[in-house]
């Protein structure tokens, strides 16, 4: 259950802008003049609490992964403030797999990169391999693995050490139903220990399965933040209308979301920072 007196992540007025070259322009002297500005995230504000499972939902290119990378500390906001109560673990980054090594070596490297001692990594390695359910494939190079096998191994490594904040970016979409059930059990254990889980996806069904709260980001703007079911219902309606080219009614759904869920405010970031400390 959420512990609403213990904030874990505070995002206050956060924006991220990228400057990219125009397609086909390779002239270095004109590079700056020809660059275009792309706003990936625009003035995002929200607070999460211990025990929450939060889905970040939106179409491809909406800014979901950029927001997650900023929370993880892998991207620096162009403006705004992000405060965290502990170092977040971003699934798929802390467990980057080396394709020429087998699962045993990858598990050892992954655990060491997460701060475990060599002895701790060695002692925990067998349990991680067993959870990933790789069988004899654990002795083979990772380049021979299917996407599902890689997903299981990444998830097993990244969740082997309990963290206060876990960030999952699309990693669950490549697993089978058995893996999904095991992943759900692992995240439930994490939440029971008052952690916070973020799951980024454009899949409404995945968010609905795992999350009690949804943040819907559209073209870089948070347009809804609240309970899962009503937001998912509107997202599916928007998706259907977009798929058939009914852009006017699709935009009507977006406008309704903006009216129903006014932007959040963090009034005293400095006081919140003291709470996070």
Secondary structure, DSSP 8 states (H G I E B T S, - for coil): --EEEEEEEEEEEEEEEEEE--TT---GGGHHHH-EEEEEEEEEEEEEEET-EEEEE--TTSSHHHHHHHHHTSS--SEEEEEESS--EEETTTT---TTSBHHHHHHHHHHHTT--HHHHHHHHHHHHHHHT-GGGGGSBGGGS-HHHHHHHHHHHHTSS--SEEEEESGGGGS-HHHHHHHHHHHHHHHHTT-EEEEEES-HHHHHHH-SEEEEEETTEEEEEEEHHHHHHHHHHHHHHHHTT-HHHHHHHHHHHHHHS-----S-HHHHHHHH-
